[in-house]
C-alpha cells in the first residue's frame, strides 16, 4: 500500500537530529531545529537553508508566537529565541538528566511539550507538560520518549506518541482548560515498520507519522486505518509538516544520530519535500499573553 509519492531534497544540511519542522506562512519559510546543536534553520521552498537562531541549550521543538516571535522549547522551559533571548516560562522540573523533545501549540495557544532522559532515554522518566503564562502543569507522567503531537480540527482530540509504545494514542482534550481526558490506542505501528516519531494532521483528519528506522511515513485515516505509505530516501525520518501557500506540500526532517559517530550515508540529516495528495491545516501559534510577547 504505497502512495507512490516522489520525495525530493529541500535542504542539504546533514543535521544530527533535525526535528519539529514548522511553516511560517507570513514569511513563506520552513523552520526546524537541529536539537543537539541548539540551532534553528530556515529555508524557503525555492531557497537556500541558513541558521537563524542559536541557543546555549538543546532545542527540542520550536513554535511561532501569535505576534510572530520564534520560540524554542529547551530543558529549562520555553524561550523567546529572536531579538533578546528570554526565558518566558520555566520548566519546574528541569534537571541535567532530562532534555526537551517534541512540542506544539494547542488550539488555545498554550504550548504542550514533553521531556525524556538524556543522554539516553530512561523508561518512564519523561513528562508531557502544558505551558501557559500563569501555569505549568503535567499532562502525562511516566513517558519515555515524548514525541509527536497533533490536535483534531475541533480541538477535542489530542494525538500523542510515546515512541517505545509503538502507538499513536488519542486523548480527549478540553481546549478551554487544557485538560487531558481518557486515552485510547488510535493506531499501532508494527516494530518491523519502524518506530513512531513526529506526527502531523491533514485537512481530512488523517494523521501522518514519521517512522524512525523505517524509511517511511504512514498515514492513518480518521478511523485509525492505515491508508498510505510514503517511502523516504532516508532510514530515519523524524517529523512531517504541511507547507506552502495551499498547505499541499509536505516537508520531512531526518537525522544522522543513529549512525556511528563521524559517518552517515549521503542524505541522512537532510530535509525533504513531497506532494502527498492531500492538504494540511494551518498550525496554531503560542499566545501566552505575557509581557515581551
GUROTOR-7516 format. One line per 8 residues: number of its first residue (from 1); their letters; for each residue z, y, x of C-alpha. Coordinates in steps of 0.05 Angstrom, whole numbers, padded with zeros to 5 digits. Example, Ala and Ser with C-alpha at 12.3 -4.5 7.8 and 13.67 -1.06 7.14 Angstrom:
% residues 2
1	as	00156/-00090/00246; 00143/-00021/00273 $
//
This chain:
% residues 293
1	xxxxxxxx	00000/00000/00000; -00026/00056/00044; -00044/00127/00023; -00100/00129/00076; -00078/00199/00096; -00102/00224/00164; -00044/00254/00204; -00063/00306/00257 $
9	xxxxxxxx	-00026/00342/00312; 00001/00411/00294; 00040/00425/00357; 00044/00390/00425; 00116/00404/00442; 00148/00339/00465; 00216/00354/00435; 00273/00307/00448 $
17	xxxxxxxx	00295/00309/00376; 00252/00354/00332; 00284/00357/00263; 00294/00395/00199; 00226/00430/00191; 00223/00487/00140; 00167/00530/00114; 00175/00606/00117 $
25	xxxxxxxx	00125/00628/00064; 00138/00702/00079; 00111/00695/00150; 00068/00633/00138; 00100/00593/00195; 00134/00526/00202; 00201/00526/00238; 00240/00467/00265 $
33	xxxxxxxx	00298/00452/00312; 00300/00412/00376; 00371/00391/00364; 00400/00378/00433; 00363/00435/00466; 00393/00484/00416; 00324/00513/00404; 00285/00535/00343 $
41	xxxxxxxx	00210/00531/00346; 00158/00562/00301; 00083/00552/00292; 00031/00578/00244; -00014/00525/00215; -00071/00551/00258; -00029/00579/00316; 00009/00561/00379 $
49	xxxxxxxx	00082/00538/00379; 00136/00581/00411; 00211/00581/00416; 00241/00637/00373; 00315/00624/00379; 00363/00590/00427; 00436/00575/00418; 00493/00552/00464 $
57	xxxxxxxx	00506/00492/00417; 00462/00438/00390; 00428/00459/00324; 00428/00403/00274; 00389/00439/00219; 00361/00507/00202; 00352/00546/00138; 00330/00615/00115 $
65	xxxxxxxx	00377/00664/00082; 00358/00696/00017; 00347/00760/00056; 00303/00727/00108; 00350/00715/00167; 00346/00650/00205; 00409/00607/00200; 00430/00547/00242 $
73	xxxxxxxx	00478/00490/00228; 00517/00474/00292; 00581/00434/00308; 00623/00496/00296; 00592/00517/00230; 00537/00559/00201; 00509/00613/00247; 00461/00671/00240 $
81	xxxxxxxx	00412/00659/00297; 00368/00720/00298; 00389/00791/00313; 00461/00790/00338; 00482/00716/00331; 00545/00708/00289; 00586/00650/00262; 00584/00661/00187 $
89	xxxxxxxx	00622/00600/00160; 00667/00558/00204; 00668/00482/00202; 00743/00469/00194; 00740/00401/00228; 00696/00418/00288; 00712/00374/00349; 00676/00352/00412 $
97	xxxxxxxx	00664/00282/00386; 00621/00306/00328; 00555/00343/00321; 00517/00374/00263; 00458/00336/00235; 00412/00347/00175; 00427/00401/00123; 00394/00444/00069 $
105	xxxxxxxx	00409/00498/00019; 00426/00474/-00051; 00394/00506/-00113; 00452/00555/-00119; 00447/00580/-00047; 00504/00540/-00015; 00489/00505/00050; 00501/00430/00050 $
113	xxxxxxxx	00501/00394/00116; 00531/00333/00150; 00563/00313/00215; 00560/00250/00257; 00591/00221/00321; 00569/00249/00388; 00543/00229/00438; 00534/00165/00397 $
121	xxxxxxxx	00542/00152/00323; 00611/00127/00304; 00617/00087/00239; 00649/00129/00185; 00663/00189/00230; 00618/00239/00194; 00627/00283/00133; 00578/00317/00086 $
129	xxxxxxxx	00601/00389/00077; 00587/00444/00027; 00589/00514/00059; 00598/00574/00014; 00621/00644/00031; 00691/00634/00006; 00698/00558/00011; 00682/00500/00056 $
137	xxxxxxxx	00695/00432/00026; 00677/00359/00039; 00629/00326/-00010; 00628/00257/00023; 00674/00227/00075; 00663/00166/00118; 00589/00173/00132; 00558/00150/00197 $
145	xxxxxxxx	00491/00187/00207; 00490/00241/00154; 00416/00253/00144; 00363/00272/00093; 00378/00316/00032; 00338/00338/-00028; 00350/00361/-00099; 00313/00346/-00163 $
153	xxxxxxxx	00276/00403/-00198; 00333/00414/-00247; 00385/00410/-00191; 00423/00356/-00228; 00409/00302/-00176; 00421/00304/-00101; 00385/00253/-00059; 00420/00234/00005 $
161	xxxxxxxx	00412/00189/00065; 00466/00159/00109; 00418/00124/00155; 00453/00058/00172; 00460/00041/00098; 00383/00035/00095; 00387/00071/00028; 00368/00135/-00006 $
169	xxxxxxxx	00424/00149/-00056; 00421/00194/-00117; 00484/00232/-00137; 00499/00271/-00199; 00504/00344/-00177; 00535/00404/-00212; 00496/00465/-00189; 00546/00513/-00220 $
177	xxxxxxxx	00605/00486/-00179; 00571/00449/-00122; 00610/00387/-00143; 00584/00317/-00129; 00588/00263/-00182; 00574/00189/-00184; 00522/00160/-00137; 00472/00103/-00144 $
185	xxxxxxxx	00420/00070/-00100; 00354/00105/-00112; 00313/00067/-00060; 00328/00015/-00008; 00288/00010/00057; 00275/-00057/00090; 00300/-00053/00161; 00233/-00080/00184 $
193	xxxxxxxx	00201/-00016/00159; 00247/00029/00200; 00309/00069/00186; 00311/00125/00133; 00317/00194/00165; 00297/00261/00136; 00270/00270/00065; 00234/00319/00021 $
201	xxxxxxxx	00215/00321/-00053; 00147/00335/-00085; 00128/00370/-00150; 00123/00304/-00187; 00194/00284/-00169; 00173/00237/-00114; 00218/00230/-00053; 00185/00226/00016 $
209	xxxxxxxx	00225/00191/00071; 00211/00192/00146; 00224/00122/00175; 00255/00126/00245; 00227/00069/00287; 00178/00051/00232; 00120/00097/00248; 00110/00115/00175 $
217	xxxxxxxx	00130/00156/00115; 00149/00124/00048; 00140/00159/-00019; 00184/00135/-00076; 00167/00157/-00147; 00218/00189/-00192; 00238/00119/-00215; 00252/00097/-00143 $
225	xxxxxxxx	00190/00052/-00138; 00151/00054/-00072; 00084/00088/-00088; 00054/00106/-00020; 00059/00091/00054; 00032/00141/00105; 00028/00114/00176; 00045/00164/00231 $
233	xxxxxxxx	00017/00167/00302; 00088/00162/00330; 00143/00110/00324; 00199/00159/00309; 00181/00209/00255; 00243/00248/00235; 00231/00293/00175; 00175/00315/00128 $
241	xxxxxxxx	00167/00383/00093; 00113/00412/00048; 00079/00474/00076; 00021/00521/00064; 00006/00574/00011; -00002/00519/-00042; 00051/00473/-00011; -00003/00419/-00009 $
249	xxxxxxxx	00003/00402/00064; 00059/00364/00098; 00089/00374/00167; 00127/00317/00201; 00171/00325/00262; 00184/00270/00313; 00227/00251/00373; 00228/00222/00443 $
257	xxxxxxxx	00303/00208/00441; 00297/00133/00431; 00256/00122/00494; 00283/00113/00565; 00302/00179/00598; 00242/00212/00630; 00190/00171/00594; 00158/00173/00526 $
265	xxxxxxxx	00088/00157/00500; 00039/00213/00490; 00051/00247/00423; 00125/00230/00417; 00166/00291/00401; 00105/00329/00375; 00097/00358/00305; 00044/00332/00258 $
273	xxxxxxxx	00008/00355/00194; -00028/00319/00138; -00052/00328/00066; -00013/00277/00025; -00050/00288/-00041; 00009/00319/-00078; 00042/00387/-00074; 00114/00402/-00057 $
281	xxxxxxxx	00164/00452/-00084; 00189/00515/-00052; 00253/00505/-00013; 00317/00540/-00034; 00349/00593/00010; 00421/00604/00031; 00456/00660/-00007; 00527/00667/00017 $
289	xxxxx	00536/00738/-00009; 00572/00755/00055; 00573/00818/00097; 00519/00816/00150; 00472/00773/00109 $
//
